[in-house]
Amino acid sequence: MCHLPILTATMLLNCKKGTMNKTLEAVGLIGLIIIALVLLLALPFANIWALNTLFVALAIPYNFWTWLASAYLGMQFFGSTVTSKFNKG
């Protein structure tokens, strides 16, 4: 029963220590992936909201194309700040 992705507190207490650690690591990894996806989807809309709040005359609509444009601008301005441990040189 320890390998199920959704666990109750009693299930966690009944699991063996090694299995429980692997299960919690998997659940934590899935949680991080979900948080990253939510941020990836929400931040371009947050940029549009901020621009509409600061500059009311812009009246930028909330749709897929404005989200895509905002995401593209974010990648253009801040994409070069992302580094990798493999990209040393």
N, C-alpha and C positions, 0 to 999 in steps of 0.2 A: 504493500500500500504506500510505501514511501516515494515511489517514482511518479505519482500523480502530480500534475502541475498546480492544482488547487489543493491546499492542505489546511486542515483545521489544527487548532492548538493541540488537541489530544493526539492527533496523528503524528505531529512533530515530536511529541514527548515519547511516543511508542517506537519511533524509528531508531535504528542504530546510529551511532554518532557519525560514522563515515558516510553513510547514505544520506543522513540529514544535511551534512555540510555540502555534499554535491548537489542536493536538491535546492538548498538555499542559495547556492552560487548560481544555479540555473535560473531560479526565480528572480534573483537580483539582476542577472544579465538581461533577462527578458524585460524587466522593469526599466533598466537603463535604455534599452532599445526603444521602448514605448515613449519614454520621456523625450528622447532625441527626436523621434518622429513628430511628436506633438509640437515641440519647439520649432522644428523645421517648417511645419505647416502654419504655426501661429505667428511667428516673428515677422514675416512679410506683411501680414495683415496689421500687426501692431505698428509697423512703419507707416502704412497708409493711414491708420487711425491718428497717429501722431501728427502727420502732415495736415490732415483734415482739421485737426483740433487747433494747430498753430496758425494755419492759413485757411480760414473758412472759405475764402473765395475760390480755392482750388476745386473743392467738391469732387474729389476723386471717388469714383464708384468702387464698391467692393465686389469684385468678380474675379474669375480665374485669370484674365489677361492682366489686370493690375497686380494681382498676386505674383504672377510670373515675372512681370517687369520689375517689381520690387525685389524678388528673389535674385534676379539677374544682376541688378545693381548692387545688391549686397555681396554677391560673388565677385563682381568686378572690383569693388572697393576693398573688401576684406578677405578675399580668397588667397591673396599672397601671404597673409599672416599665418596661415596654417602650415605647420612644418611636420615632418615625419622623422623618426629616428633612422629611417633608411636613406634619407635624402641629405646625408652629411657629406659635404665635399665641395 
